[in-house]
Amino acid sequence: MTLVVNKGAGDGKVHAVYRSWGYEDIGQSQPSPASPLLTVMLRATR
């Protein structure tokens, strides 16, 4: 599974929750110049 998250959301708590669920950072994405820099995360499915 893949998702993107703003590392600053919730003072970093949102990113921490996804990491606790097994997601790992694999890169960054900025879909448009006006959007924040997002962290791309990946987790293996069972």
ABEGO torsion letter per residue (X at the ends): XBBBBBAABGGGAAAAAAAAAGBBBAEBBBABAABBBBBBBBBBBX
